[in-house]
Amino acid sequence: MAEKKENKSNEYYTGPSRLSPIPLSVSSPPINPIDKNKVQANALEAMTHQANQQIKMLKRQAEELIKQAKEIENRLEISHQIYQAEIKFKPVIGQNYFLYKKEGRNILSLLSPKDWRNGHPFDEFLSGVRLLADHTWEVEKSSLQLIEQL
């Protein structure tokens, strides 16, 4: 029997009471076991939620960057076409100009379709354009929008 008592005494905590993993007296605060599965599930849920939010934000940013890249590509393509047009003056940054077509050639003009008294001498008005600081061109108004305004 003495052996059984020795085994039982080894089962109890014998260190300082403030570090005890179990309550040592009736007045000790309760120490509840932690449900490790619940803690892990909550952590995984929070982690997944945060990661999904960051992924969505990055996708929106990527879509915006792709949109901006396409706009720059379009502006570059338009700029190539305008620089291949007949230009009889030096364009000034920030000024509006007007692109016309005559006999299959593109011509850049200072005058808008409204400025011509008896109609413009070109076959077709293509669009209003503006020279940007990086020397690319931005289309201001398409020919359909301007024709509707006339």
Summary of the structure (lengths in Angstrom):
residues: 150
radius of gyration: 38.9
end to end distance: 112.6
largest distance: 123.8
contacts: 307
relative contact order: 0.09
helix: 47%
strand: 18%
